[in-house]
Amino acid sequence: MSTPAVLILAQSEDDTADLITDTLAARGTTVARIDTAEFPAAVSLAARPELADHPGWLCVHGEHIDLTSVRSVYRSHPARFTFPDAMAEPERRFATRESVYGLGGVLAAQPWRWLDHPSAVADASYKPRQLRIAAEVGLSVPPSLVTNVGAEARKFVTELGGSVVYKSLSSGVIAEHDELRIVYTSLLGADDLDDRNDASIGLCPVLLQQWVPKLFDVRLTVVGDKCFAVAIHAGSRDAEIDWRSRYDDLTYEVRPTPDEVRTGVTTYLRRFALTYGAFDFSVTPDGRWWFLECNPSGRWGWIADERSEEHTSELQSHHD
């Protein structure tokens, strides 16, 4: 294998990573790509963490990669490791943890330029911390509550005097019978938080947030100090509450990023030691952008696919 300058950690079927791979190749950059689902069957390593000059190598489908040859890493939703079917479940869990801390630890130890470093991504994935930092950097944040106490949830709703939404604190993805389901944002009514539901609320923390009556949502993709904002207009009530639930009901419009929002999100990324963030905002009739969350590794290829060719130049002209 030619000496790779860029390492891409992504699943084999990842359209966003494909765009990055093809673009780098067109520029003459040598790229190595690893799908962690192929570890350990087709990916192996030997590393000496204490030796900075000769830290070791990776082997991908028989091709060796000297760790010192890599300059930069693009990381896009690595897949779960895959082990032989004959392994018992306890052994599989142990092997998974060892692989995370072994292969993942070796990669994270290298002095490469990451987009973005897994430690920074993990740190920036805690939604309560996101809300705290967003408020500290001057972004507008709706009143929010994290609790597993039903009485506190009802008190919060009473204090707000209006509607609230429930959001998952994690990715919101549930695996059941080899199928993946997403827990979407839900608008709650009075019956959803009465004392009959206290036992359910008590099982794990919930994130409640004041409902923001909005004109539209915005997906703001930020890379360094460059901002690319696209308004997402909902064509149904379900899409208005959570646009991810009804992609067929959405239309899109390129928007400029207000100066105060641009300052806030770029400061936010610096606070988390990130280069990239996929921010979600709701925009109210008075023009105020309300911060909802930031996915530090959110996919951006889908929004580019939704843009027609006639708007490509408009998107470029609106980036900051």
Secondary structure, DSSP 4 states (H G I P E B T S, - for coil): ----SEEEEE-SS-HHHHHHHHHHHHTT--EEEE-GGGTTTTEEEEE-TT-SS--EEEEETTEEEEGGG--EEEEE-PPPP---TTS-HHHHHHHHHHHHHHHHHHHHTS--EEES-HHHHHHTT-HHHHHHHHHHTT-B---EEEES-HHHHHHHHHHHTS-EEEE-SS--EEEETTEEEE---EEE-GGGGSGGGHHHHTTS-EEEEE----SEEEEEEEETTEEEEEEEEESSHHHHH-GGG-GGGEEEEEEPPPHHHHHHHHHHHHHTT-SEEEEEEEE-TT-PEEEEEEETT---HHHHHHS-GGGHHHHHHH--
